[in-house]
Amino acid sequence: MPPPPELIEDVTAEILLRLPPDEPEHLVRASLVCKPWLRVISDPGFLRRYRAFHGMPPLLGLLHLSLRMGQNPAQTPTPTIYCSTGGPI
């Protein structure tokens, strides 16, 4: 006799809960495995437990603007971006 679906979903949630938070793509990949896993991972209760279990998510980027004394942010030079055809955008 197979185990009840609730038990399978609970065990799946416990396993997915232990995926490392330093690589968020693991949860995305796991959600693509099948619809039941997507349902578990997208559940707000699971996401709350995941954050509580692992703490704050990692910082994925940082923007730092450094200005010289007396320099106005409007006068700060911006980089020129080139498109694939070789000309500036």
Beta strands, then each sheet from edge to edge (+ up, - down):
end
